[in-house]
Amino acid sequence: MRKPYLKLRIACLSLFLSSFSAYGQNLPSLGDRISGTVSLGEEFNMGQQFLAQIRRSAPTIPDALLMNYLENVTYKLASRSQLQDHRLSFVIIDSEDLNAFAAPGGIIGVNTGLFLNARTEAEFASVMAHEIAHVSQRHFARGVDEAQSGQVGQLASLLASVLIMATSDAGHGAAAISAVQGRAVENQLRFSRSNEAEADRVGQDNMFAAGFDPKAMGTLFENLSALNRFRSRPPEFLLSHPVTESRIADARGRAVRYPSREYGVNMEYQINRARVIGHYATDKNALIQENQRLLDESNTEFTRDSNRYALSVAYYENEDYAIASRILAPLLEKEPNRISYVVTQAEILTEQNESGQAIEFLTRHLEINPNNNALTIAYVNALIESRAYTEAAEMLEEHSVLRPDDHHLWFQLAETWGQAGNISKVHQSRAEYFMLNYDFRSAREQLQFALRIESDNGAAPAEQSRLRQKVKEVEDRLVALNEQ
């Protein structure tokens, strides 16, 4: 939903392209053509560097409910996949453009536009299953083996092209690919397209194994193909994942071969999709009217509940908080412990300047679901709204132990420590944020600021020693990066 979003819009694409050219020289060494291998460890390290560039170059959405949903669906699929390394990292890009991508090292990214275009959870899962298959089948590493020469340079180009497609609209993506060693990138992309059929087949198998309807892959492809007919240029996802008649037919043909099974509907997907739709709606009143019409016309319990939630979101987005709460109430009464309903009610209360009620409401649910990410972030936001900055920061810091790679968390923690007046903690949180972005020079600088403050304030020797050790660790990582 719109209010909790803390967008990170850092750097423009042109600056990224120039920085990536130099940055690509620091990609891990991949060995020679005789070995023909890229180790899983090398793929993971490369993926983390790539993820850092995504964080620096793309506007991302830190909606904890949305992230929890993406993680849950993807891990459900990954548990039935052929992945050897189950370390996965996720990023949700704030863009209405349809796109999803996978990168070496288990990096899974989606644009929020995927929620707009996938009408059901199974359709959404079909894209996730396809992307996981690219990772599990190690298509990236196999692409390296196909390269004739200049592997590292081509890897930098390929990673750049993936990032461009992830962070740009169709026109910008095409222009940027031409700008970054265009011919080599296009050759690599053509090779990657040759793996699409395998990713579809493996992905569909994994969908069925994980309990998702494999027919949804063909349905989504067909819908995307129809959508594409009305566009002058395809979205980036269809440029790198071209949907052809034969691909649709193959997906449909495979689907009928799976054993017959009953598939249910999933409310959580519709809840998260409604949040995305509400976020992008420019005419909030029109959204209210449309969702009211859909609610009135609902003929099943599932559609009534999903349309009721969407109507509550629409009123929330229109800042009609009292009505939003009233519309949501029957859903909470029916399922008082559904976390997504609880978080939504807390968000409404917080925006109504009733943060005290939100804190009281969330306390019980955190006792039932301790450390839940969405509940924790909603609680922190309510504390911040009530100006309990130190308590909010301490809770975020405790939560960071469970989510040390959450760059949104570290960004918010730095801001919250600033509101609490603890400048040393601001610098330490910023250092963690910069490390996740692979900006080790800035991280070192922030830690040195913190060390100076602690020394001037006569901090305990143990604390000063801890910070000095942290500075050394960052310096070691900087040296290692420069030596690659």
N, C-alpha and C positions, 0 to 999 in steps of 0.2 A: 504494500500500500504506500501511497505517496509520502506521508509524513515521516515514517521511520527511515526512509531512504537517506543514506549519507553518501552521495555520489562522489567518486574519486575521478576527476577529469584531469589527468596529468599528461602534459606533453602533447604536441600535435604530430600528425603523421609524418610530415616532412622532416621534423627533427628526429623522429624515430628512425627513419630510413637512413639518415646520415650516421646516426649513432650505431645502428645495427651493423652497418658495413664494417666498422672498426670492432664492434662487440663480437661479431662472428669470428674474428680471429682468435677469440678466447674459448671457442667451443672445444670440447674434449677431443683428444687425439683418438682416431678410430681404427688405428692399425693399418695394415697394408692389404692389397688385393689378394695376396696369397692366403692370408688367414680367412678372408671373406666373412669376418664376423664383427659385430658390434655387441659388446657385452651388455647385459641387462643393467649393470651398474653404470656404464657409460651412457646408456639411453636415459636412465633416471636422472643423472647429473645434467645432461643436456636439456631434458624436459624441465628441470627446475629453473635453468637459466631462461628458457623460453617463456615459462610462466611468469618470471620476473618482468620480462618485456611486455607481456600482456598486461600485467598490473600497472606498468608505467605508461602504457600507450592507449589503454581503452577505458571508457567509462564503465564501471562495474556496479552491480547492485548488491547491497549487503543485506537484503531482506532475509532474515534468519529462517523464516518459514519456507521460503522458496529454496534456500540452500539445503535445508534439512530434507526437503522433498527430493531434490536432485540427487543428493547423496544416497538416500534410502533406495530409490529406484535403481541407481547405477550399481550400488553394491549388491543388490538383489540379483541383477543380471550378471555382475562380475563373478558372483559365487558359483554360477553355473557355466562360466566361460572357461577358455583354455589359458587364461592369464597365468603366467608363472610368477609375476611380481604383482602383488595386490596392493601396492602403494599407489593410491590414486589421489590426484589433486583436481579440484574443481574450480571453475570460474564461470560466473554468469554475467554476460555483457549487456549493458543497458542499451538495447537497440531493437527497434521494431522489425528490422530486416531479418528474414529467415536465414538462420545459419546455425551450424553445429560443427565441431571439429575435434579431432584427436591428435595428439602430438606424442612423440616418443617419451617414455618414462611415465606413462599413465596420466597424462594431462587430458582432461575432458572438459570441453567448454561448450556452452550454448549461449545463443542470443535469446533474450526474452521473446523475440519474435517467433521462436519455435513454439512457445505456449499459445501464441495467437493462431498459429497455423495447424497445430495438432489438436484435433477436437476431442480426442479421448486419451486416456492414459496409455492404452496399448499402442496408439499411433506415436505418442511421445516416446514410449519405450522402444519402438522399432528403430528410431533414430539413435538412441543411446546404445542399443544392442549392436547396430552397424558400426558405430564409432569404437566401441569396446573391441569389436572383432578386428578392426584395423590395428589396434594395439596388441591384442593377443596373438595375431598372426604375424606381428612384427613387420608390417608392410614398409615401415620407414627404413628399418635396417636392411630389408631386402632391396629397397631402392638404392641404398648405398652400394650394395654388392653389384648392382647393375651399372653403376657409374663407370665410365671409361677412365676418367682421370680427374684430378683436382677435387677429391672427395670433400675436404673440409669447406672449400669455397662453395661447392654445390649444396652442401648441407646448410650453410648459412643462408643461401638463397632460398632453399626449400622451406626452412623455418620462417624466413621473412615472408614468403608467400602465404604460408598458413596464417601467420599473424595478420597480414594485410587483409586476407579474406575474413578473418575473425573480427576485425575492428573497423572495416570500411563498408560503405555501400558499394553497389555493383560497379558504378562508374569509377570511383576512386580505386577500388581493388584492381580493376583491369589496368588503369594507368600506372599504379604503383608496381604491379608485377613487371610491367615493361621497364620501369625505372631501375629495378633491382635484378640485374643480370637476366633480363627477360627471357632470352632463348633457353638458357639452362633451366630456369624455373619452369617454363612451359613444357620442356621435355620431361622434367621430373613429374609434373602434374599429369602428363599423359601416361607416364608409367603408373602413377597412383590410380588413375582411372581404370587401368587394367585389373586392379585388385577389387574393384567395386563389387563384381559378381561374387567373389569369395566372401567379402564382408557381408553381403546380403545373405548368402547361404548360411554362413556360420552364425550370423546375428539372429536369423530366424530360428535356427536350432536352439540357440540360447534363450530366445524369447519363450519358446514352448516349454523348455526345461524350467524356466523361472515362473511359469504360470501366466504368461501373457498370451493373448490371442495372436498367433502368427499371421492371420489374415490381415491384420492391421497394417502390415508393411505395404502390401499391395494397395490397400485402400488409401494410405497416405500418399504413395507415389502417384496414384491416379488423380487425387485431389490437387497435388502440386503441379502435375502436368496440365490440368485444366486451368489452374491459376496462372501458369506461365504463359498461356495463350493470349492473355489480356495485358501483357507487359511488353514494353519495347525492348527491355533487356532483363534477362533472368537475374534473380537474386544470387549472391555469391555461392550459396549452398548448392544451387543447381548448376553453377559453372564448374564446381569441383566434384559434384555428385550428379552428373547428367541423368535425367529420368527419360528413358526411351520406352517405346511400346514393348520391345522385347524384355526390358527389365521389369516392367509392370507384369507382363505375362508370366515371366519366370517366378516372380514373387507369388502370384496367385496360384500358379501350378504347384509350387512347393507346399503352399498352405493346405491344400486339400489332401495331401498325403499324410499329415499328422493325425494321430488318433483323435476321434471325436471327444470333445470335452466342453463342459459348461464354463463360461467365463463371466465373472461378475463385473459390476461397475465400481469405480473407485471415486469416492467423494473428495479425497485429498487432492487429486489432480484437478478436479473442477474448482475447488477452493483456491488453489494457487493460480489457476488460469484466470479466475475472476479477479484476483488481485492484480495480475498483469494487465488485463483489459482495463480495469479501473485506473491504473497508473497512467496509461496512454490516452485515455479518452479525453478529447479536447472539449466536447460539449457534455458536461456532467448531467445537465437536465435531460438531454436526449437519452443518455445512458440510463437514468432513473426510469424514464418512461418505457424504454425498451425492456428493461428487466422486470418492471411491473407487469407489462403485457405478457412476458414469458411466464412469470409466476402465476398469473391469472389463468393461463392456458395449460399449465402443468397437469398431466394426467397420471403421473406415477409419484410415489413417495420420493424416489431419488431425484427426479426433475424438480419437484417442489422444493426440496431441501437445497439443491444446488442453485436454483434460481432465487430462492430466498436469500442465501448467502450473497449472491452476486448483487442483489438489490441493496443489502446492507452496505456492501462495499461502495456502491454507487452513491448512497447518501453520505457515507463517510468522506468520499472524495469531494463531495459537494459541500463539505463542512457542516452538514446537518446531523450533528452527532447524536442528539437525543433520538431522532427518528431511526438512525442507524442502529442504535442500541435496542430500540423497541422491535425493529425488524429481526434482529439477531436473537432476541430473547427466546423464542420458541425452539430454536436450534440448540441453545445452551441448556434449556430445560430437558430436551430430549437426550442430549449427549453432554452432560455437564463436565466430563473429563476429556473431551476431544481437545487436544492441545491447540489446534488451529483456531477453534472457536474461542478458547480462553485467551489466546494472544490477541485476537481481534477485539474482544471486549476490553482488554487492558489498553490496547491502543486507543480505542474510543474514549475510555475514561481519562487517559492521559491528555488527549487533545481537548477534552472538556474542562481542563484544569481541575480534575478530580484525581490527581496522581496518588493521593493518600488512599483512596478507594482502590485504585489499580494495584498498589503495593499490597494492601490487605488481601485483595482477590487473588493475586499471584502467589502469595506466601504459601497458602494451602496447597496449591498445585505444584509448587517446587518441592514441597514435602513429599508429594506423591511421585513426582518425576524429578528427582534431584539432578542438577547439572544439565538438564535439557537446554539445548542452545537457544531455541526460540523463546522459551519461557524466561531464561536468564537475561537475554538481551531486552525483552519487554520490561522486565523488572528494573534493569539498569536504566532504561529510558525514563521510567516513571520516577526513579530516584533522582535523576538529573533534572527532570521537570520540577521536582519538589525542592531542588537546590541542595540535596544531600550529596554533594559532589565527592567528598572523601569516601563515603560508604559505597557510592557507585563505582569509584575507581578501584577500591579494594576488592569489590566483587568481580569486576572485570579482570583484575590481575590474577585472582584465584582461578577464574574461568580460563585464562590464557594457558594455564598448565595443561588443560585438556585440549585446547585448540591453538597450539603454538604457531601453526602456519596460517592462521587467519589474519590476513593483513588488514581487513576492516576492523577487527578487534583492536589491534595495536594502534591504528589511526585514532579510533574513538578513545582508547585509553589515554593516549597523549593529550587529546583535547580535554578529557575529563580531569586528568591530573592538573592541567593548566587552570581549569575552573576551581579546583581545590586549592591551588596556590603552591603546589609542590613542584618546583621547577626542576629539581634533580630527576624526579620521576618522569617529568615530561621528556627530558633528554633521553632517559633510558628507554622509554616506550618508543620514541622516534627512532632510536638506534635499532630496535627490533623490527620496526616497520621498514627501515632502509635495508636491513640485512635480507629481508624477504624479497626486496626489489633488487638484490645483488648490487646495491650501491654501498660498497663497503667503506669507501672514503668518507661518505656522509655519516655512516654508522659510527666509524671511529671518532669523528669529530664530535658527535653527540655524546658518546661515552666519555670523551675527554672533558667536555663541559660538565657532565655529571660528576666526574671524579674531582674536578676543581671545586665544585660547590660543596661536595661532601668533605673535602679536605679543609676548606675554609670554615666549615661549620663544626669541625672537630668530630667527624663521624668516627665510629668505632673502627679500629684497625682492620677487623674482619671485613667490614663493608668496603673499605678502600681497597683491600686486597682482592676482593671479589670483582670490583670494577676494573682493576689493573689486569686481572686475568682475562676479563671479557675483552678489554682492548687488545690484548695479545692474540686472543682467538680470532678477532676480526682482522687484525694485521696478517695473521697466518693465512686466512682465507683469501685476503687480497693478493698476497704473494702467490698462492697456489693458482688463483685465477689468471694472473698475469703470466705465469709460466706455462699455461696450457697452449 
